[in-house]
Amino acid sequence: MRIERAWMIACILGATIAASAVGCGDDPSSNTTTSSSSSGGTAGTGGTGGTGGTGGMGGDGGGVPPECTKAADCTMQGEANYCGEPACEAGKCVRKALQPAGTPLPSQVYGDCTEVQCDGSAQPAPVFKDDDVYNDGNECTDDVCVDGVALHNVQAQGFLCSAAGICNDMGQCVQCIEGVQGCFSGNQMCMEGACVGINCANGVKNPGEGDIDCGGNCLPCDDGKTCTNGSQCKSGVCTGGMCAVPSCMDAVKNGNESGFDCGGGECPPCPTDDSCLLPTDCQSGVCVDVFCAAPSCTDALQNGEESGIDCGGPCPNACP
């Protein structure tokens, strides 16, 4: 019985050792395979590789969008005019010059001491023009332009003038200046710049006078004084034996009128070729060398039959 039991223990021990040699795998931390038998085990199949990641989406196209595609997109370049206009060039807004810099505009205001020219930015701009001086029609003033401003400097007293003879220190052309230049006739005296009869200060209504010391060979009579004809009155109008107040319907150039019953601010503006002192004296708004000028398409005003400033109506340029 002892022999059989010993044999059985030996058999069990051998079987256990054999099973250990066949069933145990390699140590995962070791680079070499250890085997207790002469025949190695079959190698395992490698795992399948992972799928590559999905590529990112493509970015938007680069570059800056154009500033414009047509001239109408370029309102920041100003309106079109004689000098230039907005334009779209290569996607950029620019101001396109239509005239060389320094070119005068066709329409100009007379006598404002400036000339409007095209500047380097293709826009109209005023520049000083000394010979564009306004003639005020007074020989006793010197009309000049200084830095774009019209000045009418009073001539020196004693400056000769054709209207009456000599300029006083008020810029008026008079016949005489008391204490400076007297009257040439011994029967006259100087009164308010005019040579009058020596009897014009005697306090008596002498023959030929309209009223006391006025009219005739004296100074004209004021409004309301007696008269026999218009020449005796300052207004030039004698109505019912009295010097009348000037009006815009008396057919006489009197009061502040620049022409006959026109101009002066109180009467309607004067027609073409009537006399004027200021542009407002004229229907056209243009007074050149003391005469009202006809409306034109180059006077920088809307006048005549124009529908805009120097455009429409009889003018060749259509209004914008």
DASUL-V534977 format. One record per residue. N is the residue number from 1. RES is the residue in three letters. PSI is psi in radians with two decimals (999 if undefined). OMEGA is omega in degrees with one decimal (NA if undefined). Layout:
n=<N,N>
res=<RES,RES>
psi=<PSI,PSI>
omega=<OMEGA,OMEGA>
This chain:
n=<1,2,3,4,5,6,7,8,9,10,11,12,13,14,15,16,17,18,19,20,21,22,23,24,25,26,27,28,29,30,31,32,33,34,35,36,37,38,39,40,41,42,43,44,45,46,47,48,49,50,51,52,53,54,55,56,57,58,59,60,61,62,63,64,65,66,67,68,69,70,71,72,73,74,75,76,77,78,79,80,81,82,83,84,85,86,87,88,89,90,91,92,93,94,95,96,97,98,99,100,101,102,103,104,105,106,107,108,109,110,111,112,113,114,115,116,117,118,119,120,121,122,123,124,125,126,127,128,129,130,131,132,133,134,135,136,137,138,139,140,141,142,143,144,145,146,147,148,149,150,151,152,153,154,155,156,157,158,159,160,161,162,163,164,165,166,167,168,169,170,171,172,173,174,175,176,177,178,179,180,181,182,183,184,185,186,187,188,189,190,191,192,193,194,195,196,197,198,199,200,201,202,203,204,205,206,207,208,209,210,211,212,213,214,215,216,217,218,219,220,221,222,223,224,225,226,227,228,229,230,231,232,233,234,235,236,237,238,239,240,241,242,243,244,245,246,247,248,249,250,251,252,253,254,255,256,257,258,259,260,261,262,263,264,265,266,267,268,269,270,271,272,273,274,275,276,277,278,279,280,281,282,283,284,285,286,287,288,289,290,291,292,293,294,295,296,297,298,299,300,301,302,303,304,305,306,307,308,309,310,311,312,313,314,315,316,317,318,319,320>
res=<MET,ARG,ILE,GLU,ARG,ALA,TRP,MET,ILE,ALA,CYS,ILE,LEU,GLY,ALA,THR,ILE,ALA,ALA,SER,ALA,VAL,GLY,CYS,GLY,ASP,ASP,PRO,SER,SER,ASN,THR,THR,THR,SER,SER,SER,SER,SER,GLY,GLY,THR,ALA,GLY,THR,GLY,GLY,THR,GLY,GLY,THR,GLY,GLY,THR,GLY,GLY,MET,GLY,GLY,ASP,GLY,GLY,GLY,VAL,PRO,PRO,GLU,CYS,THR,LYS,ALA,ALA,ASP,CYS,THR,MET,GLN,GLY,GLU,ALA,ASN,TYR,CYS,GLY,GLU,PRO,ALA,CYS,GLU,ALA,GLY,LYS,CYS,VAL,ARG,LYS,ALA,LEU,GLN,PRO,ALA,GLY,THR,PRO,LEU,PRO,SER,GLN,VAL,TYR,GLY,ASP,CYS,THR,GLU,VAL,GLN,CYS,ASP,GLY,SER,ALA,GLN,PRO,ALA,PRO,VAL,PHE,LYS,ASP,ASP,ASP,VAL,TYR,ASN,ASP,GLY,ASN,GLU,CYS,THR,ASP,ASP,VAL,CYS,VAL,ASP,GLY,VAL,ALA,LEU,HIS,ASN,VAL,GLN,ALA,GLN,GLY,PHE,LEU,CYS,SER,ALA,ALA,GLY,ILE,CYS,ASN,ASP,MET,GLY,GLN,CYS,VAL,GLN,CYS,ILE,GLU,GLY,VAL,GLN,GLY,CYS,PHE,SER,GLY,ASN,GLN,MET,CYS,MET,GLU,GLY,ALA,CYS,VAL,GLY,ILE,ASN,CYS,ALA,ASN,GLY,VAL,LYS,ASN,PRO,GLY,GLU,GLY,ASP,ILE,ASP,CYS,GLY,GLY,ASN,CYS,LEU,PRO,CYS,ASP,ASP,GLY,LYS,THR,CYS,THR,ASN,GLY,SER,GLN,CYS,LYS,SER,GLY,VAL,CYS,THR,GLY,GLY,MET,CYS,ALA,VAL,PRO,SER,CYS,MET,ASP,ALA,VAL,LYS,ASN,GLY,ASN,GLU,SER,GLY,PHE,ASP,CYS,GLY,GLY,GLY,GLU,CYS,PRO,PRO,CYS,PRO,THR,ASP,ASP,SER,CYS,LEU,LEU,PRO,THR,ASP,CYS,GLN,SER,GLY,VAL,CYS,VAL,ASP,VAL,PHE,CYS,ALA,ALA,PRO,SER,CYS,THR,ASP,ALA,LEU,GLN,ASN,GLY,GLU,GLU,SER,GLY,ILE,ASP,CYS,GLY,GLY,PRO,CYS,PRO,ASN,ALA,CYS,PRO>
psi=<-0.68,-0.61,-0.77,-0.70,-0.66,-0.65,-0.69,-0.69,-0.71,-0.69,-0.74,-0.73,-0.69,-0.72,-0.63,-0.74,-0.73,-0.70,-0.63,-0.65,-0.60,-0.66,-0.35,2.38,3.12,2.62,2.07,-0.35,-0.04,2.55,-0.16,2.63,2.21,2.27,2.48,0.00,2.91,-0.27,2.00,2.80,2.83,2.30,2.53,2.68,2.36,2.67,2.73,2.35,2.66,2.65,2.37,2.65,2.69,2.35,2.62,2.82,2.56,2.52,2.86,2.74,2.51,-3.14,2.80,2.38,2.65,2.60,-0.52,2.82,-0.21,2.84,-0.55,-0.31,-0.14,0.83,-0.41,-0.18,0.13,3.05,2.77,2.43,-2.95,-0.56,-0.59,3.11,2.71,2.57,2.69,1.99,2.09,0.67,0.10,2.46,2.25,2.91,2.04,2.15,2.33,-0.28,2.66,2.60,2.40,-0.06,2.17,2.52,2.62,-0.61,2.22,2.57,2.22,2.39,0.35,0.18,0.29,2.81,2.26,2.14,2.85,2.26,-3.04,-0.21,0.23,0.64,2.63,2.43,2.41,2.49,2.63,2.44,1.78,-0.45,0.05,1.04,2.52,2.25,1.99,0.01,0.18,2.06,-0.34,0.24,2.63,1.96,2.05,2.78,2.30,1.94,0.77,0.15,2.30,2.26,2.53,1.40,2.37,2.28,2.78,2.50,2.33,-0.14,2.31,2.46,2.58,-0.45,-0.73,-0.57,-0.82,2.55,2.36,-3.09,0.08,0.07,0.47,2.47,2.06,2.94,-0.55,2.80,2.07,2.23,-0.11,-0.97,2.09,-2.98,2.62,-0.41,2.41,-0.24,0.19,2.79,2.82,2.16,2.05,0.66,0.07,2.54,2.02,2.91,2.63,-0.19,0.13,0.18,0.43,0.02,0.33,2.52,1.76,2.86,2.39,-0.35,2.55,-0.70,-3.05,2.08,0.55,2.70,2.95,-2.19,0.26,-3.11,2.61,2.66,2.54,2.90,2.39,-0.20,2.78,2.69,2.86,-0.29,2.89,-0.47,-0.30,-0.12,2.57,-0.64,-0.29,0.12,2.14,1.97,2.11,0.57,0.18,2.49,2.12,2.72,2.42,2.50,2.96,0.21,0.41,0.13,0.44,2.47,1.83,3.13,-2.33,0.15,2.51,-0.42,-2.93,1.89,0.59,2.76,-3.12,-0.03,-0.37,-0.49,2.89,2.70,2.69,2.61,3.06,2.42,-0.06,2.85,2.70,2.81,-0.52,2.74,-0.57,-0.21,-0.22,2.56,-0.63,-0.29,0.20,2.05,1.99,2.07,0.86,0.35,2.49,2.19,2.67,2.64,2.52,2.96,0.22,0.34,0.14,0.48,2.70,1.89,3.11,-2.32,0.27,2.57,-0.12,-3.04,1.90,0.62,2.77,3.06,-2.22,-0.10,2.58,-0.42,2.26,2.58,2.51,999>
omega=<178.0,-179.4,-179.3,-178.5,178.8,179.2,-179.5,178.2,179.8,179.7,-179.3,-179.8,179.6,179.9,179.8,179.8,-179.9,179.8,179.3,-179.0,-176.6,-169.6,-175.6,179.2,176.7,172.4,-175.5,-178.7,-177.5,179.4,-179.8,-178.7,178.0,-178.8,177.6,178.7,-178.7,-179.1,-179.6,177.6,179.4,-178.5,178.7,178.6,-179.1,179.7,178.4,-179.5,179.1,178.4,-179.8,-179.7,178.5,-179.6,179.4,179.9,179.1,179.3,176.3,178.1,-177.7,176.9,179.6,179.7,-178.5,178.9,-176.9,171.9,179.5,-176.6,-178.7,177.8,-169.7,-178.7,179.4,178.6,177.4,-178.8,175.9,176.3,-176.7,-174.1,-176.1,-178.6,175.7,-179.9,176.0,-178.2,179.7,177.7,-179.9,176.2,178.3,171.5,-175.8,179.5,176.1,179.7,174.6,175.9,-178.4,179.0,177.9,174.4,180.0,-178.2,-179.8,175.0,-179.7,169.2,179.8,176.2,177.6,172.5,179.5,-178.5,172.7,-179.8,-177.2,177.6,179.0,176.4,175.8,179.0,179.7,172.3,-179.1,178.7,-171.8,-178.0,176.1,-174.8,-178.6,178.3,-178.3,176.7,-178.4,179.5,-175.9,171.7,177.8,-176.2,-178.4,173.3,176.9,179.3,175.9,-179.4,178.3,177.0,178.7,-175.0,179.9,176.7,179.0,176.8,-178.2,176.8,-175.5,176.5,-173.0,-174.4,-178.5,177.9,-172.3,179.3,174.1,-176.4,176.3,-178.2,179.5,177.4,-175.0,178.6,-175.1,175.2,-177.0,-180.0,-179.8,177.4,-179.1,179.6,-175.6,-179.4,177.8,179.5,-178.5,173.8,-177.9,178.8,179.0,176.4,179.9,176.1,-177.6,179.4,-178.4,179.6,-175.0,176.9,-176.9,177.9,-178.3,174.1,-178.9,177.8,-179.4,179.4,176.9,177.4,-176.2,176.0,174.3,-177.0,-179.5,179.4,175.5,175.3,179.1,-178.2,176.7,177.2,178.5,176.8,179.4,-177.8,173.6,176.4,-174.9,-178.3,179.3,-173.6,174.2,-179.3,-176.8,-176.8,176.0,-177.4,179.4,178.0,179.7,175.4,-174.5,174.5,179.0,176.1,-179.4,-179.3,-177.1,177.1,179.3,173.8,-176.1,-178.0,179.2,-177.6,174.4,176.4,179.3,179.3,178.5,178.1,177.9,178.4,-179.3,-179.5,177.4,178.2,-176.6,176.7,179.0,177.0,173.0,-175.0,-177.3,172.9,-178.8,176.6,-179.3,176.5,-170.4,175.0,-178.9,-175.1,-178.1,176.8,-177.8,178.9,175.1,174.2,179.2,-179.9,176.7,176.4,177.2,-179.6,-179.6,-177.1,176.6,178.2,169.3,-179.2,-176.7,-178.7,179.5,176.1,175.8,179.3,178.2,177.5,-178.6,-179.7,-177.4,-176.5,-178.1,-177.1,174.8,179.5,179.2,NA>
